[in-house]
């Protein structure tokens, strides 16, 4: 691989890690399309799984005191149930159809949020449902963030509990993904070498994001989350149109 290609992968990893460290999500949203410019899309997805596992587990460990553990546990149970459903759906539908559906759900949620939709008294069903949808998306589109973000955002969780809880859920989901990728032989010598070379950029991006983290109060954090979720919807919709 040419040095310029390696450099672009490193920049993608750095930027995505900084966003993930600041908001708690968004790594795959940025990293996969950027890395796919210079490496095959499938390799970008499996590399993103490794990088995401490191960033999510680091956040989950360092911020574990803030996590809303019952919520995270229910979401992980839902994700485990949803994962095989996603594989089944993938065999009878197309990625393009799923992307249109995901974009529609995201935009509908944004409209509801603007109209004051909250989930202060959400029950177990909401957590299990969000986790299940995330599990379906994880194995069908390699995108599991939006339903978790929606559920936690609608609860109006403060920044620290939001980041800690979503990190715990992402850690469990990424473990599942990496195990599946490994079991199916998706990691080869080239991809692991690229992972090792870009690893310092991941650490640096995470540290930069942690510096910015405290600059956002609860209101600013919620606005940032909505903007990033909106960007997710736009990227998803564009991907569906161009597919």
N, C-alpha and C positions, 0 to 999 in steps of 0.2 A: 504494500500500500504506500502511496506517495505521501511525503511529509505534509503536504497541504491537506490531504484527506484526513490524516490523523489529527491535524490542527483543528479542522472544522468539527470533528467528533468531540474533541476536547472542549471547544467553545460551547457546543451544544450541551454537553454534560455539565459544564460550569454554570451556564445560565439557568438550566433546568433545576440544578441542585439549589441554586440561590432562591429561586421561586418556591421550590418545595419547602425549603427551610423557613421561609418567611410566612407562607400561608398554610402549609401542611399538605398541599396537593399541587398538581400541575406538572410533575416531572415528565411523565410519558407524553402529555399533551404537546410539550415543546420538543423534547429530546427525539422522539421517534420520527416526526417529519423532517427535522433538521438533519439527523444522522442518515436518513434515507436518501438524502441528496447525494451522498458519496458512497454509501454501502447499500446492499440489498435490503428492502423493507423488512423481510423476515429476520435478517440478522439484527436490524435496528430494534425490532420488537423484543428479541430474546436478550440482547444486551441491556435494553431498558429494564427488563425484569431483574437482572442482577443489580444494576445501579439503584433501582427503586427499592429493592430489598435492603440495601445498605442504608440509604437515606431514611427510609421509614423506620427501620429497626433502631437506628441511632436516635431518632426523635422519640420513638416509643420508650426507649430506655432512659434517656436524659429527662424526659418530661412525664415519666410514669406517675408521679405524684398527682398530676392534674387530670389524669384520664378518668372518664366516667365509665368505669369498668363494666357495670351491668349492660350498658348500652353497647359497648364494644363487643362484649361476649355474644349478645344476641345477634348483632350484625354479622359476626363471624360464623355463627351457626347458620344464618340465612345464606351466607356466601357458599358454605359447604354444600348446602342443599341445591343452590342455584347453579353451581359449576357444571354438573352433568347435564342439567337442562339446557345450558348454553351450547354444549356440544351437540345435543340432539337438534336444537333449533338451527344450528349452523348447517346441518345436513339437509334441511328442508327449505332453507331460505338463503338469501344472499346478504353479503356484508353491506351492500348498498342499501337494501331495505332496512336493515338494522340501524344503519347510520341515520337514515331519515327519521326513523322512530325515536332514536335517542335525541336528535336535534329538536324534534317536536316536543318531547317531554321537558327538555331543558328550557325552551322558550316559554312553555306553559307555566313552569315553575317560576320563572322570572316575572311573568305577568302577575301571578298570584302573590309573589313577594311584594311587588310594588303596591298591590292592593291591600297589604297588611297581613298576609297569611303567616301564622305562626303555629308552633306545636308545643306550647308550654306543657300541655297535659297529654302528650303523646304516650301511647301504651306500647306494650311489647310488640304488637302487630306491626307498627310502623318500623321499628328497628329490624325485625325479622324480614319484613318486606323489602326495605332498602338494601339489606345485606343480600337477599336472594336475587334482586335485580342486578346488584353489583357482581354477584357470582356468575349470572348468566352472561353479562357483558364481558366479564374477564376472560371467559373461555370462547366467546364468539367474536369479540372485537378487540380484545386486549385493552379494554378501557373500562375500569371499574369505579372511577372516582365520582362521576356526577350524582348517582343516587345517594351515596354516602354524604357528599357535600350538601345536597339538598336537605336531607333529613336533619343533619346537625345544624345547618344554617337556620332552618325553620324553627329549631328549638331556641335560637338566639343564644347559643353558648358563647361565653367569653372566649377571647383568643386562645389562652393557654389550654383550657379544657377541650376546645375545638381541635387544636393541633395535636394534643396528646391522644385524644380518642381516635381521630382519623388515622394517626400514625399506627396505633395498635391494630386497627382493622386492616390497613394496608400491609402491615408486616405479615399477618396471617395469610392474606390473599396472595402476596408475592411469594411466600414460601410454597404455596400450592402451585403457582405458575412455574417457579424455578424447578421444582421437583418434576413437573410434567415435561418441561423443556429438556431437562437432563435425561429423563427416562426415554424420551423419543430421539435422543442423539442430536439435539439442536446446537449444542456447544461443541465447537471444534477448536483446533489449536490456534487458528487465525483469530477467531472471535475472542478467545480467552486472552490472547496476546494484546489485542486492542483494548480489552477491558482493563488489563494491567497498566497499559500505557496511559489511559485516560483517568485512572483512579485518582491521581493527585488533583486533577481538575475538579473531580467530585468533592473531595475534601475541602478544597479552597472555596468552591461555590457554597458549600454548606456553611462554612464559617462566615462568609460574607452575608449570606441570608440571615444568619443568627444575629448579626450586628444591626440589621435593619428591623428585625422583628419587634424590638421594643419601641420603635418609633410610631407604631400604630396603636391608637386606643381602640376600644371596642367598636365604636361607630365607624372609624376609618377602616378597621379590619373587615367589618361586614361589607363595606363598599368595595374594598379590594377583592373580597371573595366573590361578590356578585359580578364584578367586571371580569374576573378570570373565568368564572363559570359561563358568562356570556360569550367570552372568547372561545371557550370549549364548544359551545353550541354553533358558533359561526364556522370554526374549523371542521366540526363534524358535518355540518350541512354542505360546506364546500367540497369536502371529501366525497360525500354521497353524490353530489352533482357531477363531479369529475370522474367518478368510478366507472 
